[in-house]
Amino acid sequence: MSQTKSQVDTATPQRSAQSFEGTIMRSGEKLVLRENASKTAYQLDDQDKAKRYENKNVKVMATVDHESRVLHIVAITPVETD
């Protein structure tokens, strides 16, 4: 029986915040983060928080839902480009 519990524990995704750098841009009706490194577009859970950074380079601290590629925003800060 304890074997089943350990299988459940390992199936639970780890939810620690990560840092992503990219540009907030519109994809249809939604704002997404297009990450610089991988060129991957991530949906953003808090559209209101992201709206003020549209078309700007930002660093987003967020937890990731890897199945749906949604970032659950913890913080957004602008990134200065030279």
Secondary structure by P-SEA (a helix, b strand, c coil): caaaaaaaaaacccbbbbbbbccccccccbbbbbcccccbbbbbcccccccccccbbbbbbbbbccccccccccbbbbbbcc
